[in-house]
Amino acid sequence: MPRRGREDGAAREAVGGGERRVGVVRRVFEAARQRLPGISYATVYNSLRYLKEAGLVLEINFGDSASRYDRELDRHDHAICNDCGKLVDFDLPDAAKLMNAAARKSRFKPQSVHLTLRGRCPDCCAGSHD
């Protein structure tokens, strides 16, 4: 892989900044700008595209039109809060069994399975009486 500039490094670090390994472009841009104040939104976007093509981050689209970028390359699943958008990674050990059962029912040849749990996170649940 060719050597890339510090902008790519700032973008990759921003994807994995803090406890979260996942970021939407806007949040990645804001975190990258903390490291490199002169970085542009277009540069972050281009860096994320390069990092994805190089296999250093995954682009995940949950159908809400905002792609997220994840530094965790191993198979894992996600939970998304419908209220605040919080994203949590988790590993479901029985995912292979579920994939095989789905393959039998659909008669598809399985290649991968990615589970997404949608609901309300504990913080949002604590803030209401639903």
Buried (B, 14 or more C-beta within 10 A) or exposed (E): EEEBEEBBBBBBBBBBBEEBBBBBBEBBBBBBBEBBEEBEBEBBBBBBBBBBEEEBBBEBEBEEEEBBBBBBEEEBBBBBBEEEBBBBEEEBEEBEEEBEEEBEEEEEEEEEBEEEEEEBBEEBEEEEEE
